[in-house]
Amino acid sequence: MSLLDIARVKTLISRRTGMKMMLLSAVAMSVAFAAPLSVQAADQSIKVGIMGGEDEDIWKVVAEQAAKEGLKIETVIFNDYTQPNEALERKEIDANAFQHEPYLNEQIKQQGYKISVAGYTALFPIGIYSRKVEKLEDLKDGAIVGVPNDPTNEGRALRVLESKGLIKLNPDAGILATPIDIVENPKKLEIKELDAGVVGLSIDDLDAAVVNNNWAAKSGLDPVKDAIGWEAKENNPYRNFIAIRTGDKDAAWVKPLIAAFQNEPVKAELDRAYKGTGIPAWE
């Protein structure tokens, strides 16, 4: 074999070796990019805004589930519904979990927030409570019925009363209906607008009250003894969710965070903390 032939063989071997190394490198990069979510989220720490109360117990379980995948969750407690979205927008927290879409949509309309739904958490069907009557049909003419006075919850409460045949609302009122949108009121019910945190506490001064679940529990209302009607579960637009800044939708910690909530241990804690009135919204 001539020196030229030997050189050509060496060059061919060198090229093949180089191509093999490039292929191995490409495979390694592919494996790295295809790493599981738990690896991508490992050793990350995020702050999640929640409301004080039962949710604190639920998020302890969520944090335990997240820790198994290397994601550390620090909860930030709020007691005012207007604060968590503002804190999220200002990047003081990374996510929050306290609201349903009608509320967020109204906040976006008013404040221009760039916030999106990351994953659903729970549905809390709103209840009608009374300590004066045992059935809705026992409400007398002129009965006083308390409802929350904030826009989204008031509209929701009135829709519940409408679904039970107690009133009829203007079809154009939408989800933000108020008492002025009542077009039929056969029992001439007196609708008393109160702060969401006060409605349940005022139950003894009212004939009935439509009370959010979290406030019902804080007001000492029993969902078995005191509830005389419930909001429908099917096709309910008021599912709660974990919210994130829209720009973070592809962040490595988002999917592990959702998975840390949507599981059996959290489902069991949800049932315990809310005495059966909190329903998983991801199933």
Buried (B, 14 or more C-beta within 10 A) or exposed (E): EEEEEEEEEEEEEEEEEEEEEEEEEEEEEEEEEEEEBBEBBBEBEBBBBBBEBBBEEBBEBBBBBBEEBBBBBEBBEBEEBEBBBBBBBEEEBBBBBBBBBBBBBBBBEEEEBEBBBBBBBBBBBBBBBBBBBEEBEEBEEEBBBBBBBBBBBBBBBBBBBBEBEBBBBEEEBEBBBBBEBBEEBEBEBBBBBBEBBBBBBBBEEBBBBBBBBBBBBBBEBEBEEBBBBBBEEEEBEBBBBBBBBEEBEEBBBBBBBBBBBBBEEBBEBBBBBBBEBBBBBBE
